[in-house]
């Protein structure tokens, strides 16, 4: 795994177990993903066994929506240097 991280330019950091307060940024993003997932499940009236599909869709939505933190660009555009084609 370490070789993959190095080839992709990923800085892999670990933290102590059972200390979520040390990963505030990650914990907040995780909470955001779960909140969007719950909202989508609730609004769509899908059964809970579709949870895994809805969470993938929630992450896709978050990555393709513009955000003011990225000067109204979406994370996809920042990572891939081109905009997402909706068609």
C-alpha positions, -999 to 999 in steps of 0.1 A, spaced: 0 0 0 29 24 8 42 21 -27 7 30 -41 6 60 -19 40 72 -30 32 67 -67 -1 87 -63 15 114 -42 -6 106 -12 7 114 22 -5 86 45 -8 96 81 -21 75 110 -35 85 144 -41 68 177 -71 45 179 -103 57 197 -92 94 194 -116 109 168 -109 144 182 -74 142 166 -90 138 131 -114 168 133 -114 175 95 -119 139 85 -146 134 111 -165 165 99 -163 153 63 -175 119 73 -204 134 92 -213 155 61 -213 124 38 -236 106 63 -259 135 66 -263 138 28 -268 100 26 -295 101 53 -313 130 35 -312 112 2 -325 79 17 -353 98 36 -364 118 5 -363 88 -19 -382 64 5 -357 37 -4 -352 8 20 -320 7 41 -305 -22 21 -298 5 -6 -275 23 19 -242 14 0 -255 28 -33 -269 59 -18 -236 67 0 -217 63 -32 -242 87 -49 -238 112 -20 -200 113 -24 -205 117 -62 -228 146 -56 -205 163 -31 -176 159 -55 -194 175 -84 -211 204 -66 -193 238 -66 -182 250 -32 -172 285 -21 -141 271 -4 -127 263 -39 -137 296 -54 -170 281 -67 -152 252 -84 -160 216 -76 -135 191 -61 -136 171 -94 -125 201 -114 -96 208 -90 -84 172 -91 -88 166 -128 -81 201 -143 -113 200 -163 -150 204 -155 -174 176 -152 -196 169 -183 -231 163 -170 -243 148 -203 
